[in-house]
Structures are given as C-alpha cells and as structure tokens.
Amino acid sequence: MHSIFYDSYHNFIYNLALNLSDNKGIMKIKIIGIGSYIPNKEVRNTDFDKHVFLNDDGTPFGYPNEVVIKKFKGITGIENRRYAEDHQTSSDLAFFAAERAIENAKIDKESIDYIIFAHNFGDVKLGTNQSDMIPSLATRVKHKLGIQNPKCVAYDILFGCPGWIEGVLQANAFIKSGMAKRCLVIGAETLSRVVDEHDRDSMIYSDGAGASILEASNDEAGLLSYESATFATDEANYLYFGKSYNPDLDPDIKYIKMYGRKIYEFALSQVPCAMKECLDKSGIAIDEVKKILIHQANEKMDEAIITRFYKLYDKIAPENIMPMSIHDLGNSSVATVPTLFDLLIQGKLENHEINKGDVVIFASVGAGMNVNAFVYRY
C-alpha cells in the first residue's frame, strides 16, 4: 500500500509540473549551488596492462593489451579515471559533494525540503558487488549532513546515467507545484565496484559525485524547457547485469555489462532529437547556445551526437561548444554532468567559461534506455 501511494504521489506531482509551461512567464527554477567530489585515486590506462581481457565467450583476444588500450583510448578518449578510496562508498562521495553544494549556495541546510539522490547500484563496499540500499542513500546523506528537519524528505531514484538530470526535473516539479521551496539533487556512483576485470569495457567506468541546490528563480536565470523519455521496447537491456567473461568465476555474481554498438547507435538516433525538441520548446535559437554539457560516456559518441544535433538545424557545431572531462575522469555515470558543470563554473576546464545569461543545454543517455535534456539560462 505504501508503495502504491508513493508512486501515485510522485506521478501526480510530476504530471502537475508537466502542465506548467516553462515559457509563459511562470516560475522557473535555478541552480543556486553546485559541488562535486572527485576521488583522489587515479587509475591510468597503463594500469590495465596486466589484466586478462576476454571475449564474451571466454576466449582470449588475439592481440596484446597494449593494442587493446590503444584502441580503447582512440574510441573513448579516456586516459585516466578516478576510483574511490577503499573505505569509501557512493553515499560518502555524495555527502562530500552535497556539503560543497550547500556551502556554495550559502544556505541553511535545514531549509532543504527534498534530497533526491540518483545512483544505480547503492553503496557497494570494496571486495563485494552486493548492493546496500537500506536505508536509502538519500537518507544516509541527510544523516551525515546532520539535517534535523523531519520534513526534509529524502529518497533515491534509479534512472541510469541520466539520473541527476531526472532529479533536477523532479525538483522542478516539486518547486513549481508548491510542494517544495528548495531541493538538493545528487548524482553519485562507484562503478569501479561492479565491473568485470575481464571485460575491456571495465576501463570506461569510474567513481565520483556531483550535487546541486535548486530553488525558484526570480530573474531570467533558470530552467527553460526539458525533455525526458524511456525507450524499453527493444532497448531495455542494452545495459544490464551479467556474469563475468571468465567462465571459471561464479556465474551467479553479476557485473555491469553493455551492448556498446547498440548504445552508440541508439544515442546517435535519439539524443540529438531530444535536444532539438527541448531547445525548440524553449524558444531559444540554436546560435544562442553557449555550451552543451553532455553525459561523459564516450568521446567519439558525444562528438557525433553534437555534430548530428547541429545538422538538424543545418549548421556546423561551433568550436568549444562541448566541454569534456572524460579524458581524466572517465565515466562516473550520474556524476558526470553535475561534475562537469561544477568544473565549468569554477573555471577549471581549459578554454571554457560561462557567463551570466549564457544558455546551456544539459543532456544525457543511459540504462533504461533513458534519454533526457534541459535548456538552462545561467
């Protein structure tokens, strides 16, 4: 009964917000604080040179790891990634990012009405890939922050890599409906704990956390429009939990797996269209867009998405339109977009800056298969 009420309640709030146009002078929401936590443990591509990589049928590759790593870098752009310290879990990283977002926003933490925590695997301790999600990770962050207000509601969402963006859209729904004045939205993950070391795709994944404080906007800044969708007819299992490629390991222990080519084709087909629909709804011209912050999944895929997006307007993508962090941070799933935004605001991305009034598109794609985007005026 509780589950039915919970789902109905959130569907009601979400649908209510859908009926409030972002483009008719009605309240907008804006990000008033941002923070991220990038783990200190750096893992280089060369650290994988001794791994025993296998094909999905358990057979060895016909070439050395040096070739594997070179091809991997050429496709993904990843040279380094960050892993959490041995004693840390996702909720720990999230707590650090949340603290920084609250400090950046200069608010009283007791004024937060909702904590929305996007992740995929819960807290996974080193040495096991068993998920721990009781209590919820959002509740754990609330506890670590020391928030006393019981009306600060904390809950988790599972939405694949687009989870942080979806959390922002849910915060938008709560604030615009009058159910909340201020929300903390977090994206954090420790994917290094759920990878199969015999799968070369394991080199993609990393750990990290990003957090944001959102409230109603009284000026031109804020969220202007959004798009969100789940494709689950043929695409539902493009990312899944599967056994190791090593047949000698326990087949009942599961790891994150993906059909990379299918995801690539899906992303190129659906993400540019979602971005265009979102931008068109905002009333903003394509030439006004200053930055596009896209989920850091794969450098070539992201570049192809941006190229195709601009082609939908018969235009060529401008230089420096798309900041990237994947080269040094890898793919930390729900943490990539808020971390990228934090680095951009802090001026830590070479040759990239953002100024008041600039229009930014946020977009993501991931397990589900889910796609979402929003247009934002900084």
N, C-alpha and C positions, 0 to 999 in steps of 0.2 A: 504494500500500500504506500509506504514511504517513497519507494522508487517511482511509482506511477505519479504521485503528487509532485515529486521533484522534477521529473521530465516534463509534466504538463505545465508546471510553473515557469520553467525556463523557456519552453516553447512559446508560452503566452507573452513573456517579456520580449523574446527575440522577435516574434511576429509583430508585436506592437511597435517596435522600433522600425521595422521594415516599412510601416505605414507613415512614418515621419520623414518627409523629404529632406535631404541634406541641402537642397538647393533652393529653398524658398524662404530663406531668412530665419528658419527655425534653428534653435540651439545646435551648436556644434560642440564637439569635444576636442581637447588638445592634450598633447603630452607635455606636462609641466616639469617632469623629472625623468631622467634616464640614467641607468647604471648597468655595468656589466662586470663579470668576473671571468678573467682569462687565466686558467691554471698555469702554474709556473713550469710544470714538467713538459719539456719539449721533446718530441719524438721525430727524428728526421727520417727521410726516405731510406737512407743508408742503414738505419737500424733494422730494416726488414731483410737485409741481405742474407741472413741465415735461416729465414723462415722456410718451411717446406710447403710451398704452394701447390695445390692440386686442382684438377678439373672437377666439375660437379659429379663425375662418375668415379672419382677417387684416383684417377690416373695422373701421373706427374706431367708437368709441362715438358715440352721438347727443347727448352732453352733455359739458360741460367737466370737467376734472379736479377742480375744486372740489366738484362733485357726487359724483364717484367717491370722493374722500377722505372726504366727509361720510358717505356710505353705508357705507363700509368701517369707519370708526370706530364707527358705530352698531351694526354687527353683531359686530365682533371685540373692541371695547373698546380697541384699540391706538391710542396716541397717539405713542409713541416706541419705538424699538428700538435695540439696540446692535450695532455691527459691529466685527470685529477690526481692528486696525491693519494697514496694508498689508503689513508684513513678517511678520505672524503667521499661523500655521496652526492647525488643530484640536489637534494634539499639543502645541503651545506653550501654548494655553489650558488644556489638560488638565494639563500639568506644573504650571502655577501653582496650579490648584485642588487637585491632589494634594499639593503642598507644604503648603498650608494645612490640608488634612485631616490630614496626618501630624503637623503641629505642634499642631493642635487635640487630637489623640488622645494626644499626648505619648508617642510610641512610637519605638523604634529602627526606622528604615526597613528595616534588614536582617532584621527579624523578619517581614516580609511574605512570605507563601507564594504568593499569586496576585495578579496585576494583571489585572483584567478591564475592558477598555475598550470601551464601547458608542458607536458612531458610525454614520453612514450613507454618507459619501462620502470618507472618508480625509482626507489632507492635500491641500487644493486651494489652490495658490498664486494670488495676485491676477493677473488677466489671462488665466487659463485655467480651464476647468472639468474638467480631466483629473485623475482621482483618483490619488493616490500612496499605496499601502498596503504597499510593500515597503521596509524591514521593516515589520512590523505597528506600528500606532500605540502599542500597549501596550509593545512593545519600545522604541520611541523614548522613551516616558515613563520607563521603567525606566533607560535610558541617561542621560537628563537628570537623573534623581534621583540618579544615581551609585550605584545598588544593585549591590553586588559579588556577592551570593549567587546562584550559577547555578541553585539550586533554587527561586528565586523565578520562577515560571512566568508569562509574560506573553502574553496573547492577546486578540484582538478579537472582538466579536460584532456582528452586523448584525440588528437586531430592530425597526427603525423607531423612532419616538418612545418606545415603552415599553422601550427598551434598557437604561437604567440600572436600572429595576425588575427586569428579567430578569436583569441582572448580580447584583443582590442575591440573587435566588432561586438562582442558580448558586453564589454564595458560601455560601449556606445549605446547599446540597447538599454542597459540599466540606468545610465545617467539621463538619457533623453526621455525615458519613461517616468522619471521622477523617483525611481527606486533607489538611486544612489547619487551621491554628490562627488565621490572620489573613489577611484579604483586603482589597485596595484595589480598589474599584469606581468607575469613572469614566464619566461621560457628557459628551461634548463634540462640538460641531459648529460649522461655519462655513457656514451655509446661504446667506449673502449671496454666496457664490462660485458658486452653482449655480442662481441664479434668472434667469428671463427678464424683462428690464426692461420688456417689452411686455405682460406678464401682470399684471393688478392684484393677483393673489394673491401676487406678489413682495413686497408690502408687509407680509405676515404674518411673514415669516421674519427671523430674527436669529441672532446668534452668542453663544456662551457655553460655560461648562464647570462641572460640579459633580462632586465626588469624596467618597468616604466610606470609612472604615476599619471593617471588621466583624470581630468575634471572638465566641467563645462567651460566653453570659451566665450569670452565677452568681446572678442575682437575678430579680425579677419582670419586669424590663425585657426587651424583645426582640421578635422577630418571632413572632406567634402563629398566623397562618394565611396562606394565599396561594391565588391562582387565576391561571392563565395559559392562553391559548388562541390558536390561529391559525385564522382563517376564510379559506379560499383557494378555495372553490368558485366563487362569483360575485364575491367581494370582493377577490381577489388584486391586481388592478390599479387599485384606487381611487386609489392614489398610484403614480406611475410617472415614468419619464424620457422626455421628449418634446421635439419640436422647438419652436423659437420661434414665437410667433404672428405674427411678422413674416416674410412669405413671401420677402422679399429676403435673409434671412440663411441661412447654410449649414444645410440640414435635417439634416445628419449630426452637428451639435453639439447636444447634448441638455441639457435643464434639468428641474428638479423641477416636476412637474405634478400636479394632483389634480382629482377629481370631487367638488367641495365638498359638493353636496347629498347625494350618496350617502354620503359620510363622515359627515355630520351625522346622517342617518337611521340609519346603522349604529351610530354611537356611542350614540345615544339608546336604541337597541334592546338593545345588548349590554353596555355598560359598567355600567349600574345593576344588571343581573342578576349580573355577575361580582362586583361589590362586595358584593351581598347574599349570594351563595354563600360568599364569603370571610368575611364577618362572621359568618354563621351557623355556619361551621366553627370559628370562634374561641371560640364560647360567650359572646361579649360582647354585651350588649344594645345596641340602637341608641341609647338615651338616654345611654349611657356614652361614646359617641364625642365627642371634643372638637374635633377638626379633621379635615378631609378635604383632602389635598394631591393635586390632580389635574393632569394634564398641561396646561400653559398653551397651548391650541391656539386657542381662540375663546371669548370671554367668554360670549356667549349660549348656546353649546353646553354649556359647563361648567355654567352655571346650570341649564340644562334637565336635564342628567344628574343633578345633585344633587336637583333637585325630583322627578324620576322615581324616584330611589333611595329617598327618604323616603316616597314614595307606596306603594312596595312594602311598607312597614310601616304604611300608613295614617296617616302622620304628615306634618307640615309641617317643612321644613328650618329649623333654628334660625338666627337671625342670626349672622353672623361665623363660621359653621362652615367656610367655604371661603376661605382667604387667596388673593389674586391678585397676580401680578407682571406679567401680560401687558401692562398699560397702559403701563408704562415700558420693559419689556424685550423685548416681542414674543415670538415662538415660536422658541425655540432648540432645539427637538426634544428629544433625550435629556438636555439640560442643564436643562430647566425644573423638573423635580421635585426633584432634589438641590439646585438653587439656591434654590428656594422653601423647602425645609427648612432650609437654612443661614440664610436671611434670617429665618425664623421663630425659630430658636434664638437668633440674635443680637439679637432684639427690634427688627428693622428694618422690620417690617410694622405699620403703624399699626392700632391697635385689635385686635391679635392677639398672643397669648402662649401659651406652652406650659410646663407644669409637670411635675415628676417624677410618674410614674404615669398621666399622661394617655394616652388611647387615640387613635391616629391611623390613618386609612385612607389609603394611598397607592394611586393608580390612574392608568392611562394607556391610550391607544389610539393606533394609528398604522399605518404602512405594513406590509402583510403579507397581510390586515389582522390585526394583533395586538392583544390586549387582556390586561391583567394587573392585579393588585392584591395588596396585602398589608396585614394588620392588624398594628399595631405598638404596643406599650406603651412609652412614653418613660421 
